[in-house]
């Protein structure tokens, strides 16, 4: 028997954002940032490039010392920082790994980033960590588990978490919510925010035969605190249909830039990260993409004075006839 989203939504009161207020620190500027890579440490130290912020993957720094911390400490003195977790397994069926969470908390305490984020996905089971961010069914058991895990993370870190919408290649017949409604209810129950990955919206929408513009507008973009942009690879699936793969190994595609413009008209200007983890080019190439993102941000900053409702959908959740039955 399917759960009733309309009644499920009413059973848990929302958590106020004040419960997870971050420590006193500078917020990320409404500029473009870059993922911080060891290949670029020397360039950054020498040239102090004009970049809005840097983002690091938490799991690369979960040790007490060493050269990675040496470089990150120097860079943190000059730039705002965002920390992006990839291993907490927020959607996992098992309890969170408390040792891993404690290590992340120590890292966050050490560097006081403006933002900490994680993924709506799972990546570990039975003590085994997988090198993938795996998808979830959007139903009541998953919702309860994800919310419990987010509450645990936010309470341990003493701050609000931004939860990233995933790139997906399969969907579950056991899902009773759309991704947008699921994320909206997670945010309502936990007080977390959204890390809006525009490339993931485009990849998932295309892979599932949906209009990415409409998929974007169904997300709780009002809760977004940061945006990610990245490149994808293109293939075909077993049926010969177009298949996009979120590789972070190419420049941002024109279609994703167009979707980014739509996102900004909904959210207003937000800190925007250019993600590049594979086939890494020189720093100047990435910095040029960051400058392009800032051009888009500047246009929106000049044109958008307040929040604009999405032109494609209602901005407030309304249960479907099936859900309300």
LINZIBEL-V999120 format. One record per backbone hydrogen bond with DSSP energy under -1.0 kcal/mol. CO is the residue of the C=O (numbers start at 0). NH is the residue of the N-H. Records with the same first field share a line. If there is no record, write none. Layout:
CO->NH ; NH
//
This chain:
3->7
4->8
7->10
15->18
16->19
17->20
19->159
28->30
30->271
31->51
32->273
33->54
36->39
37->40
39->43
40->44
41->45
42->46
43->47
48->50
52->33
53->81
54->35
55->83
56->59
57->60
65->69
66->70
67->71
68->72
69->73
70->74
71->75
72->76
74->77 ; 78
79->53
80->113
81->55
82->116
83->57
88->91
96->100
97->101
98->102
99->103
100->104
101->105
102->106
103->107
104->108
105->109
106->110
107->111
114->82
115->161
116->84
117->163
118->120
120->90
121->133
122->129
124->127
127->124
133->121
136->138
137->175 ; 176
138->142
139->143
140->144
141->145
142->146
143->147
144->148
145->149
146->150
147->151
148->152
149->153
150->154
151->155
152->156
153->157 ; 158
160->192
161->117
162->194
163->119
171->174
177->181
178->182
179->183
180->184
181->185
182->186
183->187
184->188
185->189
186->190
187->14
192->162
193->224
194->164
195->227
196->200
197->201
198->202
199->203
200->204
201->205
202->206
203->207
204->209
205->208
210->214
211->215
212->216
213->217
215->218
218->220
219->222
220->223
222->193
225->195
226->272
227->197
228->274
230->247
232->244
234->242
236->239
240->236
242->234
244->232 ; 246
247->276 ; 277
252->256
253->257
254->258
255->259
256->260
257->261
258->262
259->263
260->264
262->266
263->267
270->226
271->32
272->228
273->34
281->285
282->286
283->287
284->288
285->289
286->290
287->291
288->292
289->293
290->294
291->295
292->296
293->297
294->298
295->299
296->300
297->301
298->302
299->303
319->323
//
